[in-house]
Amino acid sequence: MSAITGICNINKEPINIDHISLMMNNLKRFPADDTKIWNKANNVLGCHAQWITPESIGEPLPYYDTESKLAITADAIIDNREELFEKLQVPKEKQKTIPDSQLILLAYQKWGEDCPKYLVGDFSFFICDEKEQKLFGARDYSGARTLYYFNNIEHFVFCTLIKPILLLPYVEKKLNEQWVGDFLAIPDMFDSIDPSSTVYESIKQVPPSHTITVKEGNVKLARYCNLAEIEELILKSDDEYVEAFKDVFGKTINNYVRTDFKVGSRLSGGLDSGSVVSFAARTLEEQNKELNTYSYVPLDGFEDWTHKSKIADETPYIQSTIDYVGNIKPNLLSFPERSPFSVIDEWLEVLEMPYKFFENSHWISGIYQEASQQGIKVMLNGARGNYTISWGNALDYYTRLLKSFQWFYLYKEINKFIHVKGTGRKRVIQVLMKKAIPQLTQTNSDYLMPIIINPDFAMKVNAYERIQKFDIHANGSDIPDTFTARRNQFEKLFYRSNGAIDTKFSLRDNIWNRDPTNDIRVAQFCLSVPNSQYIHNGWDRALIRRATKNILPDKVRLNHLYKGIQGADGIQRMLPNWGEFIKQLQNMIDSPVMGEYLNLEVIKQAFIKVKDNPQPELILDLDFKILMRSLILYRFLKKEFKEVI
């Protein structure tokens, strides 16, 4: 795990060593096992390395191969090492020690710019090819590791982070209003429909699943991976699908715990994190190691106000997994001193940009810090599981059966579904008809996101037309079914925005955050499995339920009545600072600059509603949501653009 950086002087002038020093010195705020630069002619590469895997200890980065005249700097963990050993004909005596960066270099020598297609893992890297007089880089398929760049007619600069690039004298620090327009207009959790843009106009990012080539002053981006179309996997029996899944997922987990240091995992009361933990705990037991788990629990004295179908305190389900799985050292953490409001500055400093996911921010960063203090170097999670291992919404699937006239099969499934769910056939059919014919359902305005972007600003940056091209509406009125939502996750790159959190908090806390439910092999397998394996005999999420039989407790494995909801105590956490929260909102409303960006009439109405009403259910209220998003943007602009706000 590394922060990487580099400069290429397109004008062929020698590198000003002070410039790379500025960037490398900025990275000193993070812990490092080694720091080095490689400098030759008009190119310089740098690496601020944190050693995680056995092969990375002592790894020379940047690395220069004198024979091929290739230099590489890399932020990478490669997981398909054995496969690459065979394809690249790596001698057996070198296989245990060859670092991942040198495997990437060998892959580049064999496959050229197609090499990322053969790499499995979390990675970003740049290669300086002296013979071809070019720079070549890539970012992994899901964007788990960040990679930013700046270019003009004289310079090309790249870095894992944004701030080091902004330190250079020829890089202008200017707000990207197009990005801000997207941020405000999009009701969903992602920031922009342009996966190459950032909040700074002069700085771009390599999108997930992309390579970048810099030659003779030209910058070319190319997509190398698209999982939108996967051929369906046909096996002979239901049991074969379960065994095939367990094989793929088990091998992935084995790869992900490849470290000589401690391994941790986030653990909620649900199927996704529970599945990750159960497989990882068994693998580590074979290595005589223990799995450390980290779970968020509400504040002491919290009274659950949520609907009976929700669980704000998942402790009973978490404990059930811990007891059943074994080989787990649990940490149940409430972080009483933290709240979504108190951590805003911390998140802005780490992320280098505004963000939307404030509801769980306090415990996510809290877990990173706690695990770091305990010496954890790999932290697992199951964040993408809803779209891979535990995908499968029964009612959406039944709606498709209804619309495709597969009524006999639908009839059989409904009979089993009503038995599993304990509901009536009439109720199920009513829901299916509404889903099949949306015109029968009147949209409830309570579920529409208030539009917070200033209409004039929206017109200036063409915000509405931009997002509507991707079937996104500013009020959230066009919510796709789960089939469309799943396809979007793997087809539309702007949905993959978690890389900034994973990369930047990992650098701060010296922990590599890894999601085996997002592994490309797991994703490809899950996308190839027929829908009938996910909705099966009346059960939703059926594949993972069957695959974890005798691995997870039935309390968790077969739970279909209750859904965990983290962060339900957010307002309670904010109460000691409620006055300051309201004061900052008032300052935001009074700011002339924010008035140019925000729809102040909508903001003021939300402010009046929230000001004297800090009820616990506000944490899920759309008016509170828009106030927090607006405040986070305001705080970012005050922090980074003091001169204009």
VENZI-V929160 format. One record per run of one state. SS is the DSSP state (H for helix, E for strand, L for the rest). FROM is the first residue (numbers start at 1). LEN is the number of residues. If there is no record, write none. Layout:
<<SS | FROM | LEN> <SS | FROM | LEN>>
This chain:
<<L | 1 | 1> <E | 2 | 8> <L | 10 | 7> <H | 17 | 13> <L | 30 | 4> <E | 34 | 7> <L | 41 | 2> <E | 43 | 7> <L | 50 | 4> <H | 54 | 3> <L | 57 | 6> <E | 63 | 3> <L | 66 | 4> <E | 70 | 9> <L | 79 | 2> <H | 81 | 8> <L | 89 | 3> <H | 92 | 3> <L | 95 | 5> <H | 100 | 19> <L | 119 | 2> <E | 121 | 9> <L | 130 | 4> <E | 134 | 6> <L | 140 | 8> <E | 148 | 4> <L | 152 | 3> <E | 155 | 5> <L | 160 | 3> <H | 163 | 4> <L | 167 | 8> <E | 175 | 1> <L | 176 | 1> <H | 177 | 9> <L | 186 | 14> <E | 200 | 1> <L | 201 | 3> <E | 204 | 2> <L | 206 | 4> <E | 210 | 6> <L | 216 | 2> <E | 218 | 6> <L | 224 | 9> <E | 233 | 1> <L | 234 | 4> <H | 238 | 19> <L | 257 | 5> <E | 262 | 5> <L | 267 | 4> <H | 271 | 16> <L | 287 | 4> <E | 291 | 6> <L | 297 | 13> <E | 310 | 2> <L | 312 | 3> <H | 315 | 11> <L | 326 | 2> <E | 328 | 6> <L | 334 | 10> <H | 344 | 8> <L | 352 | 9> <H | 361 | 13> <L | 374 | 2> <E | 376 | 6> <L | 382 | 3> <H | 385 | 3> <L | 388 | 6> <H | 394 | 10> <L | 404 | 3> <H | 407 | 15> <L | 422 | 3> <H | 425 | 12> <L | 437 | 1> <H | 438 | 3> <L | 441 | 4> <H | 445 | 3> <L | 448 | 5> <E | 453 | 1> <L | 454 | 1> <H | 455 | 6> <L | 461 | 2> <H | 463 | 6> <L | 469 | 13> <H | 482 | 10> <L | 492 | 1> <H | 493 | 3> <L | 496 | 3> <H | 499 | 11> <L | 510 | 2> <E | 512 | 4> <H | 516 | 3> <L | 519 | 1> <H | 520 | 9> <E | 529 | 1> <L | 530 | 1> <H | 531 | 4> <L | 535 | 1> <E | 536 | 1> <L | 537 | 2> <E | 539 | 1> <L | 540 | 2> <H | 542 | 6> <L | 548 | 6> <H | 554 | 4> <L | 558 | 5> <E | 563 | 2> <L | 565 | 5> <H | 570 | 21> <L | 591 | 1> <H | 592 | 6> <E | 598 | 1> <L | 599 | 1> <H | 600 | 12> <L | 612 | 4> <H | 616 | 5> <L | 621 | 1> <H | 622 | 19> <L | 641 | 1> <H | 642 | 3> <L | 645 | 1>>
